[in-house]
């Protein structure tokens, strides 16, 4: 009898700070469903993104390629349709491949006319390797494209809001907000994460029982703006969050409100995750389902007086990662270095599918099974937004070297976990070793000798 291939539930919020989990004793967060996943599986405390920006991070994830080889260096490029994805490989292996939420694989935001998802969210789904799904707009992409298209939707979420008389309200809130922290006028059922999760549950209920499936849920939160519904606010227990480290902004009340709303969005995502797990359990498939929780990148959340992503700080680069399911060590916490795009070959490994060729990602299965205690000796991350805004970074678990627009930055995370002190020029041995590794990584990736300082 052929062994049944595991189902895969991939939970991927957008811009989730790695420390914002209920298991963190320093935070008054309640994430019981993620806590239980930690008990049932393995949590990585040193997981990083190959690039702290939506489109390149997700391109690396889909392809298994390192940043410079992914074909997507910023949010002004779409995923190359001739580049293979792990979704295609799973589909070829007999999986029903489904996705809901914000895929960000066609992300060219340089021209709003290009921002089109089809009103049913089907644009490019088959090309990427999906059997079915709904790719919806992100928070700003949806409202921006709506306003610039004469208040007509260009994707499924704004189409849904338009049908219910809510699109103008949603777009107006984004356009007229005075703070990123506010209470939306949308009812709970129309709040984007709630709506897209309902889509995912509906697909899950229709999956045949005799076919393995892969479902990726691309939450739009806790990405800013930090908008929450009134009911979400009422569910908050009122305990204050720690202040943002190194924040010197004038309006500390606004800083605290944004952090509070962010925490509320995280708790809401956890509630929705519970719905998916309950549904899988009701199908009798929980014991044969690989469940992975991670994020495309982090969120500064006011640390160093910065918000959002795109930076080399750990708050921006580091991501949560929890893996539970058959053959996964339970209750394990590991500091092994891993990268988001390592999930690409990991999924294929568990599915018994052939790995994608020529990729830089590595299957995490040896660490997840307990066969190995280490995965990578270092992790590499990079970003090029513009010619004058580009950097690359290498972290070996202690030392972290950044090359940014001609400047070299070195942190010792063992003695300086919050990255406050630049030690460049003060520890020449560590700096030289990491610099040589970065040069080795970049060798052959570009015809130019220094991709972090030249245009691609």
Legacy VTK file of the C-alpha trace (Angstrom):
# vtk DataFile Version 3.0
C-alpha trace
ASCII
DATASET POLYDATA
POINTS 456 float
0.000 0.000 0.000
1.359 3.402 -1.007
1.929 5.758 1.911
-0.383 8.762 1.824
1.467 11.982 1.125
0.930 14.623 3.825
-1.361 17.574 3.319
0.278 20.984 3.774
-1.333 23.991 5.434
0.901 27.032 5.042
-0.097 30.041 7.168
1.702 33.158 5.940
0.842 36.515 7.539
2.341 39.652 6.039
4.947 41.573 8.039
4.804 39.626 11.314
7.387 40.643 13.931
9.116 37.427 15.015
8.684 38.117 18.744
4.967 38.910 18.616
3.731 35.511 19.757
1.929 34.472 22.911
4.843 32.267 23.937
6.949 35.401 24.454
6.695 36.057 28.215
7.546 39.725 27.711
4.340 40.388 25.760
0.705 40.198 26.949
-0.354 38.435 23.747
-2.879 35.618 23.577
-2.161 33.270 20.675
-3.398 29.907 21.978
-3.515 28.227 18.571
0.056 29.147 17.718
1.078 28.146 21.245
-0.382 24.686 20.636
1.446 24.447 17.318
4.666 25.130 19.211
3.822 22.289 21.591
3.093 19.946 18.663
6.086 20.942 16.587
9.355 22.812 16.214
9.881 26.564 16.560
12.844 28.299 14.951
14.186 31.364 16.766
16.715 32.199 14.026
14.531 32.218 10.915
15.136 35.021 8.426
13.807 36.306 5.150
16.004 36.330 2.031
14.733 39.894 1.484
12.572 42.035 3.793
10.080 43.158 1.166
6.898 41.431 -0.003
7.504 40.614 -3.662
11.150 39.473 -3.521
10.599 37.459 -0.344
7.674 35.597 -1.908
9.526 35.119 -5.183
12.393 33.470 -3.293
9.869 31.313 -1.439
8.072 30.204 -4.606
11.244 29.453 -6.560
13.709 28.398 -3.866
16.207 30.828 -5.383
18.365 33.185 -3.371
17.536 36.870 -3.647
19.789 37.829 -6.573
18.609 34.846 -8.627
14.888 35.146 -7.858
14.032 37.446 -10.770
12.295 39.866 -8.395
14.472 42.442 -6.637
11.778 44.856 -5.437
8.069 45.644 -5.576
8.305 46.924 -9.137
8.797 43.513 -10.728
6.472 40.588 -11.349
7.399 36.959 -10.832
8.828 35.564 -14.116
6.209 33.201 -15.509
8.888 31.011 -17.092
10.537 30.416 -13.698
9.439 27.157 -12.021
7.667 27.197 -8.651
7.232 24.612 -5.939
3.474 25.024 -6.457
3.856 23.634 -9.984
5.964 20.750 -8.736
3.389 19.829 -6.065
0.600 19.994 -8.637
2.566 17.730 -10.952
3.009 15.336 -8.016
-0.775 15.001 -7.701
-1.489 17.669 -5.093
-4.519 19.907 -5.130
-2.760 23.276 -4.821
-4.841 26.146 -3.506
-4.163 29.615 -2.190
-6.079 32.561 -0.794
-5.106 36.052 0.264
-2.321 38.344 -0.865
0.086 36.349 -3.073
2.225 39.325 -4.207
3.673 37.447 -7.174
2.522 40.076 -9.659
3.497 43.133 -7.695
4.539 45.744 -10.244
3.253 48.810 -8.390
5.200 51.276 -10.537
2.092 51.703 -12.694
-1.371 51.442 -11.068
-2.786 50.253 -14.412
-0.774 47.060 -13.961
-2.344 46.417 -10.559
-5.081 44.007 -11.626
-5.986 40.696 -10.029
-9.142 39.841 -12.044
-12.340 40.337 -10.077
-12.387 36.659 -9.149
-8.713 36.674 -8.132
-7.682 34.189 -10.810
-4.955 36.149 -12.617
-1.845 33.956 -13.190
-2.954 31.294 -10.688
-2.626 28.496 -13.225
0.722 29.829 -14.451
2.130 29.784 -10.920
0.957 26.220 -10.339
-2.332 26.561 -8.465
-5.274 24.296 -9.024
-7.614 26.947 -7.631
-7.677 29.940 -5.348
-8.357 33.641 -4.924
-5.465 36.114 -5.100
-6.650 39.355 -3.539
-5.261 42.835 -3.162
-3.127 43.884 -0.245
-4.236 46.720 1.994
-2.766 49.647 0.098
-2.740 48.008 -3.338
-6.485 47.479 -3.180
-7.507 50.955 -2.073
-4.955 52.693 -4.326
-5.949 50.769 -7.451
-9.623 51.382 -6.650
-9.239 55.149 -6.344
-7.076 55.393 -9.473
-9.587 53.338 -11.449
-12.447 55.819 -10.948
-13.650 54.010 -7.829
-14.020 50.695 -9.608
-12.450 47.522 -8.161
-9.551 45.777 -9.839
-9.504 42.758 -7.572
-11.782 40.414 -5.609
-11.641 42.082 -2.201
-12.646 45.550 -3.383
-15.206 43.879 -5.645
-16.708 42.214 -2.572
-16.688 45.513 -0.668
-18.270 47.306 -3.646
-21.080 44.769 -3.782
-21.827 45.458 -0.120
-21.530 49.241 -0.329
-18.276 49.321 1.638
-15.568 50.028 -0.951
-15.717 53.817 -0.693
-15.574 53.579 3.096
-12.493 51.339 2.984
-10.650 53.414 0.380
-11.553 56.618 2.183
-10.174 55.341 5.464
-6.833 54.642 3.838
-6.700 57.943 1.997
-7.813 60.165 4.885
-6.231 58.505 7.905
-4.269 60.757 10.256
-2.619 57.772 11.943
-1.867 54.192 10.961
-3.788 53.123 14.090
-7.541 53.424 13.713
-10.841 51.616 14.115
-12.292 50.664 10.749
-15.976 51.143 9.996
-16.029 47.772 8.218
-18.073 45.024 9.881
-16.163 41.989 11.102
-17.181 39.799 8.175
-15.795 42.370 5.692
-12.451 42.821 7.460
-9.915 41.527 4.939
-8.265 38.774 6.994
-11.664 37.479 8.108
-13.001 37.572 4.544
-10.041 35.808 2.929
-9.989 33.173 5.687
-13.614 32.426 4.899
-12.565 31.868 1.293
-9.879 29.464 2.439
-12.264 27.515 4.674
-14.703 27.170 1.776
-12.001 25.740 -0.476
-10.787 23.415 2.274
-14.272 21.991 2.773
-14.455 21.099 -0.909
-11.106 19.304 -1.103
-11.593 15.615 -1.966
-10.528 13.210 0.775
-8.584 10.972 -1.622
-6.141 13.641 -2.881
-3.343 15.362 -0.944
-3.663 19.122 -0.792
-1.538 22.202 -0.221
-3.311 25.335 0.999
-1.447 28.604 1.526
-3.281 31.309 3.468
-1.678 34.693 2.753
-3.075 36.950 5.464
-2.978 40.695 4.726
-2.274 41.488 8.394
-0.583 42.388 10.576
0.806 44.627 7.820
-0.014 48.283 8.346
-2.099 50.304 8.542
-2.961 49.029 11.998
-6.704 48.981 11.361
-8.956 46.889 13.579
-12.689 46.475 13.991
-14.573 47.604 17.056
-15.150 44.019 18.131
-11.456 43.256 17.813
-10.708 46.161 20.124
-13.288 44.971 22.666
-11.572 41.569 22.772
-8.271 43.170 23.831
-7.564 42.712 27.515
-6.054 46.137 28.007
-2.593 45.160 29.235
0.104 47.565 28.003
2.815 46.426 25.636
6.482 47.160 26.301
7.641 50.425 24.770
9.374 50.293 21.411
13.093 50.105 22.053
15.071 53.129 20.912
11.986 55.066 19.831
12.336 58.852 20.044
9.216 59.965 18.190
7.337 62.922 19.647
3.895 61.291 19.773
4.406 58.306 22.051
0.657 57.846 22.411
0.407 57.159 18.674
3.396 54.809 18.871
1.671 52.827 21.619
-1.661 52.762 19.764
-0.014 51.368 16.638
1.757 48.682 18.637
-1.449 47.812 20.476
-3.468 47.538 17.259
-0.715 45.430 15.746
-0.957 43.035 18.678
-4.736 42.888 18.257
-4.307 41.985 14.577
-1.935 39.180 15.590
-4.495 37.823 18.043
-7.164 37.939 15.328
-4.935 35.987 12.945
-4.416 33.398 15.664
-8.190 33.067 16.035
-8.522 32.491 12.290
-5.730 29.919 12.376
-7.771 28.055 14.941
-10.639 27.840 12.457
-8.423 26.160 9.866
-7.064 23.674 12.379
-10.563 22.834 13.606
-11.711 22.259 10.032
-8.793 19.951 9.289
-9.473 18.062 12.499
-13.138 17.696 11.528
-11.990 16.198 8.213
-9.982 13.617 10.157
-6.740 14.816 8.561
-4.916 16.579 11.380
-2.527 13.679 11.963
-1.422 13.720 8.335
-1.147 17.466 7.780
2.050 19.472 7.859
1.216 22.896 9.335
3.679 25.736 8.859
3.405 29.256 10.251
5.823 31.943 9.106
5.908 35.391 7.467
7.432 37.031 4.400
9.400 39.473 6.575
9.286 41.291 9.884
8.126 44.708 11.067
10.196 47.367 12.831
7.230 48.356 15.032
8.825 51.594 16.157
12.182 50.121 17.138
15.016 52.529 16.309
12.141 54.965 15.551
11.408 53.036 12.352
8.285 51.328 11.037
7.651 48.762 8.329
10.336 46.635 6.708
13.092 46.978 4.069
15.855 47.326 6.694
18.660 45.020 7.798
17.732 45.212 11.480
16.589 41.936 13.007
13.088 43.329 13.574
12.755 43.661 9.798
14.738 40.575 8.684
13.817 37.978 11.298
10.569 36.055 10.918
8.545 33.628 13.012
8.628 29.996 11.926
6.747 27.100 13.479
6.429 23.669 11.834
4.185 20.890 13.153
2.966 17.615 11.721
3.911 14.010 11.049
7.570 13.242 11.723
8.268 16.677 13.268
9.937 16.816 16.672
7.449 18.113 19.224
7.986 20.888 21.735
11.344 21.703 20.227
12.877 25.185 20.124
15.961 25.541 17.968
18.336 28.367 17.170
19.377 26.698 13.937
19.714 29.263 11.148
17.052 28.890 8.457
15.681 31.053 5.660
12.093 31.486 4.496
12.848 30.091 1.056
14.110 26.857 2.648
10.417 25.980 2.930
10.304 25.508 -0.861
12.473 22.343 -0.945
11.122 21.308 2.470
7.572 21.093 1.142
8.737 19.151 -1.902
10.779 16.823 0.300
7.778 15.889 2.442
5.628 15.502 -0.664
8.105 13.088 -2.216
8.518 15.424 -5.198
11.674 16.128 -7.160
13.505 19.243 -5.941
13.735 22.284 -8.162
17.114 22.510 -9.855
19.758 25.154 -9.315
18.262 26.655 -6.176
20.018 28.001 -3.104
17.393 26.860 -0.602
17.865 23.660 1.427
15.301 21.247 2.850
14.845 21.665 6.597
13.651 18.089 7.040
16.858 16.842 8.761
16.445 19.477 11.478
12.693 18.943 11.770
13.087 15.187 12.200
15.912 15.523 14.711
18.452 13.979 12.360
20.528 17.168 12.441
20.849 20.065 14.881
22.147 22.579 12.346
20.937 23.741 8.951
22.942 26.727 7.721
26.226 28.223 8.882
24.913 31.681 7.962
21.889 33.378 6.404
22.033 35.973 3.664
19.513 38.736 3.000
19.512 41.613 0.541
17.388 44.327 -1.002
17.661 46.720 -3.910
14.887 49.280 -4.049
16.672 51.981 -6.019
20.190 52.644 -7.245
20.852 54.728 -4.121
19.094 52.348 -1.716
20.547 48.877 -1.687
22.264 46.613 0.804
23.177 43.024 1.543
23.766 41.290 4.851
25.230 38.108 6.305
24.487 36.742 9.782
26.256 33.719 11.264
24.301 33.437 14.507
26.462 35.956 16.322
28.130 38.392 13.975
26.132 40.364 11.447
27.760 42.273 8.586
25.884 44.756 6.403
27.103 46.506 3.258
24.843 49.464 2.540
25.549 52.081 -0.111
29.282 51.970 0.454
29.063 51.771 4.245
30.032 48.716 6.294
28.173 47.926 9.517
29.074 45.144 11.961
27.017 44.008 14.948
27.805 41.481 17.649
24.346 40.104 18.489
25.744 38.187 21.446
26.653 41.353 23.349
24.418 43.799 21.461
21.120 42.004 20.697
19.331 45.247 19.776
21.909 46.324 17.191
22.826 49.628 18.809
26.616 49.642 18.291
28.425 49.499 14.947
31.687 47.598 15.486
33.003 47.983 11.955
36.752 48.513 12.162
36.851 47.310 15.779
36.802 43.548 15.173
38.745 43.109 11.969
38.834 39.303 12.129
35.061 38.828 12.275
34.517 41.573 9.711
37.018 40.107 7.249
35.598 36.581 7.573
32.022 37.691 6.931
33.061 39.994 4.103
34.839 37.123 2.392
31.725 34.954 2.756
29.535 37.659 1.234
31.922 37.969 -1.694
31.849 34.211 -2.113
28.065 34.173 -2.111
27.918 36.886 -4.740
30.517 35.293 -6.992
28.858 34.286 -10.239
25.511 35.897 -9.433
26.242 39.006 -11.458
28.581 40.028 -14.193
29.419 42.994 -11.945
31.735 42.345 -9.073
29.682 43.978 -6.331
25.917 43.553 -6.726
25.187 45.480 -3.541
26.812 48.607 -4.903
25.860 48.469 -8.584
22.665 48.374 -10.529
21.370 44.954 -11.464
LINES 1 457
456 0 1 2 3 4 5 6 7 8 9 10 11 12 13 14 15 16 17 18 19 20 21 22 23 24 25 26 27 28 29 30 31 32 33 34 35 36 37 38 39 40 41 42 43 44 45 46 47 48 49 50 51 52 53 54 55 56 57 58 59 60 61 62 63 64 65 66 67 68 69 70 71 72 73 74 75 76 77 78 79 80 81 82 83 84 85 86 87 88 89 90 91 92 93 94 95 96 97 98 99 100 101 102 103 104 105 106 107 108 109 110 111 112 113 114 115 116 117 118 119 120 121 122 123 124 125 126 127 128 129 130 131 132 133 134 135 136 137 138 139 140 141 142 143 144 145 146 147 148 149 150 151 152 153 154 155 156 157 158 159 160 161 162 163 164 165 166 167 168 169 170 171 172 173 174 175 176 177 178 179 180 181 182 183 184 185 186 187 188 189 190 191 192 193 194 195 196 197 198 199 200 201 202 203 204 205 206 207 208 209 210 211 212 213 214 215 216 217 218 219 220 221 222 223 224 225 226 227 228 229 230 231 232 233 234 235 236 237 238 239 240 241 242 243 244 245 246 247 248 249 250 251 252 253 254 255 256 257 258 259 260 261 262 263 264 265 266 267 268 269 270 271 272 273 274 275 276 277 278 279 280 281 282 283 284 285 286 287 288 289 290 291 292 293 294 295 296 297 298 299 300 301 302 303 304 305 306 307 308 309 310 311 312 313 314 315 316 317 318 319 320 321 322 323 324 325 326 327 328 329 330 331 332 333 334 335 336 337 338 339 340 341 342 343 344 345 346 347 348 349 350 351 352 353 354 355 356 357 358 359 360 361 362 363 364 365 366 367 368 369 370 371 372 373 374 375 376 377 378 379 380 381 382 383 384 385 386 387 388 389 390 391 392 393 394 395 396 397 398 399 400 401 402 403 404 405 406 407 408 409 410 411 412 413 414 415 416 417 418 419 420 421 422 423 424 425 426 427 428 429 430 431 432 433 434 435 436 437 438 439 440 441 442 443 444 445 446 447 448 449 450 451 452 453 454 455
